[in-house]
Amino acid sequence: MNAKEKISSSTFAAQYPELGTGPVGTDVYCDPAFYERELAAIFRRTWLCVGRVEQAPKSGDFFQKALPTFGYSVIVARAKDQKLRAFYNVCQHRGNHVELRQSGHCVGFTCPFHGWTYGLDGKLVGVPDASGFFDLDKSKLGLRQLALDVWEGFVFINMDPSPSQTLEEAMGEQGRDLVGYPFDSGTAVFEYEGTINCNWKSMIDSFCETYHVPVLHRHSVKDTLAGPDNPYGRLIDCRIKGPHRTQSVWGNMAYTPNPVQGLAWQNAPGPAVTSGVVDAAVKLPKGLNETRAKHWSLDVTVFFPNWIIVMGSGMYFTHQMWPLAANKVVWQMRGFLRPATNAAQRFGQENSMVELRDAVLEDCNTLERIQTAQDEGLITEMIYHDHEIALRHQYHVVKQWVEGFEKNQKKKGKGAR
Amino acid sequence: MPKSVRGTAPLLPKGFKTLEPLVADWVLPDSRARLEKRLTTPPAVIRAFYDAMLDKAPKALSYLAERQLGELNEAEERLLKLLLSLAEMGPAVEWYGTGEYPDGFDARRFKLIEQMPDNAAQGARP
C-alpha cells in the first residue's frame, strides 16, 4: 500500500470556498465582551453533553454534572416511570443544593438546609412545618427542569426552556453518520480535568489540526500520526457538516512501537487509537473514516459548540470545554475503554490513559502562550494553513451563531413594540 | 507497600523473585500515586526500574492473561501493580528520557477525577 498517494493534494479551501483563505481575527479568542455574547447566544441555548445513560440505568439512580461555566450543577435522575429528567440542583425554598452526592440511588432529594423533599420526577413532596408558610402551592414549586434528550446513549441538556432545535436536529448529519458506533462498549472509564488559561475555542483548535504533530509532539506521537509518507501531518480528510466538523487523522502503518508501548498494545482490550490497528470486528459507521482510508488512525469529531469525540475502532475519548472567561477554560477528557477480559489487559488500559494524558500535556503551554499574545495584542490575526481548515470553520460558525442570534433578538424586540 | 509478609508468604508469584526488590518502591495505591512517583523520581532510577521490569514484563503479562481482575491474590495483585507502574514509566523513558516533560506544562494541573480501579472486575458498570 502506498500511503503517500492517499494524502489529498486538492485543497480544503476549494471544497469550502465560503470559509475563505485570508487571515482570521483573534478578537473572538480574547475579547471579554464577545465572550459574554457567546454565553448568551451559544452556551445558554445549545445542547450540552452531561453524561451517559449508563450512569443512571435503573429507576432511582441519579448523577450530578457540574457546569463550570455557570457555577451550578444539574442532576440527572431516572424516576419510577423510567424517564430521565434533568433538574437544576437548586431548592425552590431558598436556593441551596438539594443533593450533595455526585451519584447514587435514592427515592428522592432532601434539601440539607430546611428539609424540603422532592421526588425523582422533581415534584415537591414535603415541606416541614408547611402551615407556617403563606399561600404555599406545592404544585408550582417542583425542581426547575431542563430540556433533556439522548443521542447514542449520551445525555444532553439545554438551558433554553424551549430549544430552537431538537437534539436530533442539532446533531444533524454528523450525528446521523455516527449512529451505530459501539459507544456503549467503552465501560472502563477515566476522566482528567484541568483549568487552562486560554480561550475555549483555542483548546478545541488544538485537537483539530495535525499540522503541529511532527513538531510539538516530536517526543510522543510524531511517528504514529505522521511519518515518512506524511512528514507534515496532513489530514486524510476534513468534512464539514453544518456547525460540526470531522477530521480523519492519518496513521503510520510502518511504525514500530517502543518496547513498553508494544507490550501495552498486545495486552489491551481493543486497539489503541494510535496503534494503526483497526479491529475488523467493528463495523464502522458511515461517518467514521468516511473515505475508508487504509492508513487511518482516528477521527476527531467536533460537535458544536464544546464537545469532541475522538474515535478509533477499539476505544474512544471525549473532550469537553467549559469556558470561565475569554481567556480561561475548564477542560475535561473522559476516556472510554473496553473492559479488560483478563488481568493483563489492565496494563494496556493504563498505558493508553498515560499516553493520552502525556500527549495533551504537550499541547497546553502553547495554548497559554497564544492567549497571552492575543490578550496583549501582540498577535491580532491568525494565518491558517489549508489543513487548519477546522479552525477557520469554528471561527466562522461562532461568529455566525452569535451574530445570527443577536439579529433575531433585535427582530423579536421590534416585533414586540 | 505490602501490608505484611507473613512467614514465608512470597511477595510475588513463583517465577518473579528477581522483581521482589522493586515491590517496596513501585507497588503503589493507584494511578494518581504512579504519576506522582514519576514526577518525583530521578530519571536514572526510573530507567533502572524500567530495565528491570521490561525483562520480565512479557512473562508477567502472560501470567496475568490467565487470570481475572478482582480474583487476584495479594502476590498477583502486587505483580499487576508493578506492571501498572511500568505502564506509567514507559513514556517517561521511551518518549522523554526523563520523568519531567520537556517544555513541560505542570502535569499536576491535570486532575485525574475518575480513575480505573487497579484490580476490580470490569463488567458493564453497575
Interface residues (C-beta under 8 A of the other chain):
Chain A: E54 Q55 T187 A188 V189 F190 E191 Y192 E193 G194 T195 I196 H219 S220 N258 P259 V260 Q261 L263 A264 Q266 N267 Q332 R334 L337 P339 A340 N342 A343 A344 Q345 R346 F347 G348 Q349 E350 N351 M353 V354 E355 R357 D358 V360 L361 E362 D363 C364 N365
Chain B: S31 L35 Y50 L54 A57 P58 L61 S62 Y63 L64 A65 E66 R67 Q68 L69 L72 E76 L80 L83 L84 L86 A87 E88 M89 G90 P91 V93 E94 W95 Y96 Y101 P102 D103 G104 F105 A107 R109 F110 K111 L112 I113 E114 Q115 M116 D118 N119 Q122 G123 A124 R125
